[in-house]
């Protein structure tokens, strides 16, 4: 059921914003994972590793 809702929401979003089709495909892939995917971006020696540890 949730999968059907996600697919319908994706179709609705793409119909309104066709230029975001690739973004919606990427989000669909990310939703398939059970664990979160996190990216940490920042300047050199500004606490990224400390944050993750």
BELZIWO-V864802 format. One record per residue. RES is the residue in one small letter. SS is DSSP state (a for helix, b for strand, c for the rest). OMEGA is omega as a letter, one per 40 degrees, with the letter a starting at -180 (NA if undefined). Layout:
res:RES ss:SS omega:OMEGA
res:RES ss:SS omega:OMEGA
//
This chain:
res:x ss:c omega:i
res:x ss:a omega:i
res:x ss:a omega:i
res:x ss:a omega:i
res:x ss:a omega:i
res:x ss:a omega:a
res:x ss:a omega:i
res:x ss:a omega:i
res:x ss:a omega:i
res:x ss:a omega:i
res:x ss:a omega:i
res:x ss:a omega:a
res:x ss:a omega:a
res:x ss:a omega:i
res:x ss:a omega:i
res:x ss:a omega:a
res:x ss:c omega:a
res:x ss:a omega:i
res:x ss:a omega:a
res:x ss:a omega:a
res:x ss:a omega:i
res:x ss:a omega:i
res:x ss:a omega:a
res:x ss:a omega:i
res:x ss:a omega:i
res:x ss:a omega:i
res:x ss:a omega:i
res:x ss:a omega:i
res:x ss:a omega:a
res:x ss:a omega:i
res:x ss:a omega:a
res:x ss:c omega:a
res:x ss:c omega:i
res:x ss:c omega:a
res:x ss:c omega:i
res:x ss:c omega:i
res:x ss:c omega:a
res:x ss:c omega:i
res:x ss:c omega:i
res:x ss:c omega:a
res:x ss:c omega:i
res:x ss:c omega:a
res:x ss:c omega:i
res:x ss:c omega:i
res:x ss:c omega:i
res:x ss:c omega:i
res:x ss:c omega:i
res:x ss:a omega:a
res:x ss:a omega:i
res:x ss:a omega:i
res:x ss:a omega:a
res:x ss:a omega:i
res:x ss:c omega:NA
//
